[in-house]
């Protein structure tokens, strides 16, 4: 993993987290490599009925804005 990717991922998470925390949730990175990121939803996000939509349309979109080389973003 390239060191500059950590900073870009932090920027992406800083953009994502306010929306999740507003609803009592959060996210953490479980695994990351050159092509894939595995996330874990926390708090209210763990049981949210629309977390798959949030993952695909929100989290994936924002992470790919900062790290377009990531091909797969999935939940634990």
Phi and psi in radians as a Rosetta constraint file:
Dihedral C 1 N 2 CA 2 C 2 CIRCULARHARMONIC -1.345 0.35
Dihedral N 2 CA 2 C 2 N 3 CIRCULARHARMONIC 2.433 0.35
Dihedral C 2 N 3 CA 3 C 3 CIRCULARHARMONIC -1.010 0.35
Dihedral N 3 CA 3 C 3 N 4 CIRCULARHARMONIC -0.628 0.35
Dihedral C 3 N 4 CA 4 C 4 CIRCULARHARMONIC -1.194 0.35
Dihedral N 4 CA 4 C 4 N 5 CIRCULARHARMONIC -0.349 0.35
Dihedral C 4 N 5 CA 5 C 5 CIRCULARHARMONIC -1.195 0.35
Dihedral N 5 CA 5 C 5 N 6 CIRCULARHARMONIC -0.608 0.35
Dihedral C 5 N 6 CA 6 C 6 CIRCULARHARMONIC -1.063 0.35
Dihedral N 6 CA 6 C 6 N 7 CIRCULARHARMONIC -0.722 0.35
Dihedral C 6 N 7 CA 7 C 7 CIRCULARHARMONIC -1.165 0.35
Dihedral N 7 CA 7 C 7 N 8 CIRCULARHARMONIC -0.715 0.35
Dihedral C 7 N 8 CA 8 C 8 CIRCULARHARMONIC -1.148 0.35
Dihedral N 8 CA 8 C 8 N 9 CIRCULARHARMONIC -0.683 0.35
Dihedral C 8 N 9 CA 9 C 9 CIRCULARHARMONIC -1.146 0.35
Dihedral N 9 CA 9 C 9 N 10 CIRCULARHARMONIC -0.709 0.35
Dihedral C 9 N 10 CA 10 C 10 CIRCULARHARMONIC -1.049 0.35
Dihedral N 10 CA 10 C 10 N 11 CIRCULARHARMONIC -0.724 0.35
Dihedral C 10 N 11 CA 11 C 11 CIRCULARHARMONIC -1.101 0.35
Dihedral N 11 CA 11 C 11 N 12 CIRCULARHARMONIC -0.730 0.35
Dihedral C 11 N 12 CA 12 C 12 CIRCULARHARMONIC -1.102 0.35
Dihedral N 12 CA 12 C 12 N 13 CIRCULARHARMONIC -0.800 0.35
Dihedral C 12 N 13 CA 13 C 13 CIRCULARHARMONIC -1.145 0.35
Dihedral N 13 CA 13 C 13 N 14 CIRCULARHARMONIC -0.620 0.35
Dihedral C 13 N 14 CA 14 C 14 CIRCULARHARMONIC -1.108 0.35
Dihedral N 14 CA 14 C 14 N 15 CIRCULARHARMONIC -0.510 0.35
Dihedral C 14 N 15 CA 15 C 15 CIRCULARHARMONIC -1.396 0.35
Dihedral N 15 CA 15 C 15 N 16 CIRCULARHARMONIC -0.604 0.35
Dihedral C 15 N 16 CA 16 C 16 CIRCULARHARMONIC -1.357 0.35
Dihedral N 16 CA 16 C 16 N 17 CIRCULARHARMONIC -0.788 0.35
Dihedral C 16 N 17 CA 17 C 17 CIRCULARHARMONIC -0.967 0.35
Dihedral N 17 CA 17 C 17 N 18 CIRCULARHARMONIC -0.714 0.35
Dihedral C 17 N 18 CA 18 C 18 CIRCULARHARMONIC -0.988 0.35
Dihedral N 18 CA 18 C 18 N 19 CIRCULARHARMONIC -0.631 0.35
Dihedral C 18 N 19 CA 19 C 19 CIRCULARHARMONIC -1.207 0.35
Dihedral N 19 CA 19 C 19 N 20 CIRCULARHARMONIC -0.706 0.35
Dihedral C 19 N 20 CA 20 C 20 CIRCULARHARMONIC -1.241 0.35
Dihedral N 20 CA 20 C 20 N 21 CIRCULARHARMONIC -0.740 0.35
Dihedral C 20 N 21 CA 21 C 21 CIRCULARHARMONIC -1.185 0.35
Dihedral N 21 CA 21 C 21 N 22 CIRCULARHARMONIC -0.500 0.35
Dihedral C 21 N 22 CA 22 C 22 CIRCULARHARMONIC -1.031 0.35
Dihedral N 22 CA 22 C 22 N 23 CIRCULARHARMONIC -0.546 0.35
Dihedral C 22 N 23 CA 23 C 23 CIRCULARHARMONIC -1.765 0.35
Dihedral N 23 CA 23 C 23 N 24 CIRCULARHARMONIC 0.233 0.35
Dihedral C 23 N 24 CA 24 C 24 CIRCULARHARMONIC 1.453 0.35
Dihedral N 24 CA 24 C 24 N 25 CIRCULARHARMONIC 0.378 0.35
Dihedral C 24 N 25 CA 25 C 25 CIRCULARHARMONIC -2.141 0.35
Dihedral N 25 CA 25 C 25 N 26 CIRCULARHARMONIC -3.054 0.35
Dihedral C 25 N 26 CA 26 C 26 CIRCULARHARMONIC -2.897 0.35
Dihedral N 26 CA 26 C 26 N 27 CIRCULARHARMONIC -3.107 0.35
Dihedral C 26 N 27 CA 27 C 27 CIRCULARHARMONIC -2.545 0.35
Dihedral N 27 CA 27 C 27 N 28 CIRCULARHARMONIC 2.601 0.35
Dihedral C 27 N 28 CA 28 C 28 CIRCULARHARMONIC -2.391 0.35
Dihedral N 28 CA 28 C 28 N 29 CIRCULARHARMONIC 2.658 0.35
Dihedral C 28 N 29 CA 29 C 29 CIRCULARHARMONIC -1.528 0.35
Dihedral N 29 CA 29 C 29 N 30 CIRCULARHARMONIC 2.191 0.35
Dihedral C 29 N 30 CA 30 C 30 CIRCULARHARMONIC -1.666 0.35
Dihedral N 30 CA 30 C 30 N 31 CIRCULARHARMONIC -0.672 0.35
Dihedral C 30 N 31 CA 31 C 31 CIRCULARHARMONIC -2.636 0.35
Dihedral N 31 CA 31 C 31 N 32 CIRCULARHARMONIC 2.558 0.35
Dihedral C 31 N 32 CA 32 C 32 CIRCULARHARMONIC -2.661 0.35
Dihedral N 32 CA 32 C 32 N 33 CIRCULARHARMONIC 2.338 0.35
Dihedral C 32 N 33 CA 33 C 33 CIRCULARHARMONIC -2.430 0.35
Dihedral N 33 CA 33 C 33 N 34 CIRCULARHARMONIC -2.905 0.35
Dihedral C 33 N 34 CA 34 C 34 CIRCULARHARMONIC -1.061 0.35
Dihedral N 34 CA 34 C 34 N 35 CIRCULARHARMONIC -0.465 0.35
Dihedral C 34 N 35 CA 35 C 35 CIRCULARHARMONIC -2.186 0.35
Dihedral N 35 CA 35 C 35 N 36 CIRCULARHARMONIC -0.180 0.35
Dihedral C 35 N 36 CA 36 C 36 CIRCULARHARMONIC -2.474 0.35
Dihedral N 36 CA 36 C 36 N 37 CIRCULARHARMONIC 2.487 0.35
Dihedral C 36 N 37 CA 37 C 37 CIRCULARHARMONIC -2.228 0.35
Dihedral N 37 CA 37 C 37 N 38 CIRCULARHARMONIC 2.310 0.35
Dihedral C 37 N 38 CA 38 C 38 CIRCULARHARMONIC -1.949 0.35
Dihedral N 38 CA 38 C 38 N 39 CIRCULARHARMONIC 2.235 0.35
Dihedral C 38 N 39 CA 39 C 39 CIRCULARHARMONIC -2.044 0.35
Dihedral N 39 CA 39 C 39 N 40 CIRCULARHARMONIC 2.804 0.35
Dihedral C 39 N 40 CA 40 C 40 CIRCULARHARMONIC -2.234 0.35
Dihedral N 40 CA 40 C 40 N 41 CIRCULARHARMONIC 2.210 0.35
Dihedral C 40 N 41 CA 41 C 41 CIRCULARHARMONIC -1.347 0.35
Dihedral N 41 CA 41 C 41 N 42 CIRCULARHARMONIC 2.525 0.35
Dihedral C 41 N 42 CA 42 C 42 CIRCULARHARMONIC -2.182 0.35
Dihedral N 42 CA 42 C 42 N 43 CIRCULARHARMONIC 2.824 0.35
Dihedral C 42 N 43 CA 43 C 43 CIRCULARHARMONIC 1.069 0.35
Dihedral N 43 CA 43 C 43 N 44 CIRCULARHARMONIC -2.457 0.35
Dihedral C 43 N 44 CA 44 C 44 CIRCULARHARMONIC -1.069 0.35
Dihedral N 44 CA 44 C 44 N 45 CIRCULARHARMONIC -0.410 0.35
Dihedral C 44 N 45 CA 45 C 45 CIRCULARHARMONIC -1.143 0.35
Dihedral N 45 CA 45 C 45 N 46 CIRCULARHARMONIC -0.446 0.35
Dihedral C 45 N 46 CA 46 C 46 CIRCULARHARMONIC -1.069 0.35
Dihedral N 46 CA 46 C 46 N 47 CIRCULARHARMONIC -0.562 0.35
Dihedral C 46 N 47 CA 47 C 47 CIRCULARHARMONIC -1.989 0.35
Dihedral N 47 CA 47 C 47 N 48 CIRCULARHARMONIC 0.140 0.35
Dihedral C 47 N 48 CA 48 C 48 CIRCULARHARMONIC -1.203 0.35
Dihedral N 48 CA 48 C 48 N 49 CIRCULARHARMONIC 2.388 0.35
Dihedral C 48 N 49 CA 49 C 49 CIRCULARHARMONIC -1.255 0.35
Dihedral N 49 CA 49 C 49 N 50 CIRCULARHARMONIC -0.353 0.35
Dihedral C 49 N 50 CA 50 C 50 CIRCULARHARMONIC -1.914 0.35
Dihedral N 50 CA 50 C 50 N 51 CIRCULARHARMONIC 0.365 0.35
Dihedral C 50 N 51 CA 51 C 51 CIRCULARHARMONIC -1.120 0.35
Dihedral N 51 CA 51 C 51 N 52 CIRCULARHARMONIC -0.532 0.35
Dihedral C 51 N 52 CA 52 C 52 CIRCULARHARMONIC -1.147 0.35
Dihedral N 52 CA 52 C 52 N 53 CIRCULARHARMONIC -0.681 0.35
Dihedral C 52 N 53 CA 53 C 53 CIRCULARHARMONIC -1.175 0.35
Dihedral N 53 CA 53 C 53 N 54 CIRCULARHARMONIC -0.710 0.35
Dihedral C 53 N 54 CA 54 C 54 CIRCULARHARMONIC -1.061 0.35
Dihedral N 54 CA 54 C 54 N 55 CIRCULARHARMONIC -0.732 0.35
Dihedral C 54 N 55 CA 55 C 55 CIRCULARHARMONIC -1.104 0.35
Dihedral N 55 CA 55 C 55 N 56 CIRCULARHARMONIC -0.856 0.35
Dihedral C 55 N 56 CA 56 C 56 CIRCULARHARMONIC -1.317 0.35
Dihedral N 56 CA 56 C 56 N 57 CIRCULARHARMONIC -0.794 0.35
Dihedral C 56 N 57 CA 57 C 57 CIRCULARHARMONIC -1.637 0.35
Dihedral N 57 CA 57 C 57 N 58 CIRCULARHARMONIC -0.283 0.35
Dihedral C 57 N 58 CA 58 C 58 CIRCULARHARMONIC -1.968 0.35
Dihedral N 58 CA 58 C 58 N 59 CIRCULARHARMONIC -1.136 0.35
Dihedral C 58 N 59 CA 59 C 59 CIRCULARHARMONIC -1.137 0.35
Dihedral N 59 CA 59 C 59 N 60 CIRCULARHARMONIC -0.851 0.35
Dihedral C 59 N 60 CA 60 C 60 CIRCULARHARMONIC -1.059 0.35
Dihedral N 60 CA 60 C 60 N 61 CIRCULARHARMONIC -0.764 0.35
Dihedral C 60 N 61 CA 61 C 61 CIRCULARHARMONIC -1.043 0.35
Dihedral N 61 CA 61 C 61 N 62 CIRCULARHARMONIC -0.835 0.35
Dihedral C 61 N 62 CA 62 C 62 CIRCULARHARMONIC -1.217 0.35
Dihedral N 62 CA 62 C 62 N 63 CIRCULARHARMONIC -0.759 0.35
Dihedral C 62 N 63 CA 63 C 63 CIRCULARHARMONIC -1.076 0.35
Dihedral N 63 CA 63 C 63 N 64 CIRCULARHARMONIC -0.750 0.35
Dihedral C 63 N 64 CA 64 C 64 CIRCULARHARMONIC -1.168 0.35
Dihedral N 64 CA 64 C 64 N 65 CIRCULARHARMONIC -0.399 0.35
Dihedral C 64 N 65 CA 65 C 65 CIRCULARHARMONIC -1.133 0.35
Dihedral N 65 CA 65 C 65 N 66 CIRCULARHARMONIC -0.643 0.35
Dihedral C 65 N 66 CA 66 C 66 CIRCULARHARMONIC -1.627 0.35
Dihedral N 66 CA 66 C 66 N 67 CIRCULARHARMONIC -0.584 0.35
Dihedral C 66 N 67 CA 67 C 67 CIRCULARHARMONIC -2.290 0.35
Dihedral N 67 CA 67 C 67 N 68 CIRCULARHARMONIC 1.314 0.35
Dihedral C 67 N 68 CA 68 C 68 CIRCULARHARMONIC -1.130 0.35
Dihedral N 68 CA 68 C 68 N 69 CIRCULARHARMONIC -0.296 0.35
Dihedral C 68 N 69 CA 69 C 69 CIRCULARHARMONIC -1.334 0.35
Dihedral N 69 CA 69 C 69 N 70 CIRCULARHARMONIC -0.235 0.35
Dihedral C 69 N 70 CA 70 C 70 CIRCULARHARMONIC -1.279 0.35
Dihedral N 70 CA 70 C 70 N 71 CIRCULARHARMONIC 2.141 0.35
Dihedral C 70 N 71 CA 71 C 71 CIRCULARHARMONIC -1.682 0.35
Dihedral N 71 CA 71 C 71 N 72 CIRCULARHARMONIC -0.522 0.35
Dihedral C 71 N 72 CA 72 C 72 CIRCULARHARMONIC -2.251 0.35
Dihedral N 72 CA 72 C 72 N 73 CIRCULARHARMONIC 2.266 0.35
Dihedral C 72 N 73 CA 73 C 73 CIRCULARHARMONIC -2.278 0.35
Dihedral N 73 CA 73 C 73 N 74 CIRCULARHARMONIC 2.045 0.35
Dihedral C 73 N 74 CA 74 C 74 CIRCULARHARMONIC -2.394 0.35
Dihedral N 74 CA 74 C 74 N 75 CIRCULARHARMONIC 2.848 0.35
Dihedral C 74 N 75 CA 75 C 75 CIRCULARHARMONIC -1.618 0.35
Dihedral N 75 CA 75 C 75 N 76 CIRCULARHARMONIC 2.603 0.35
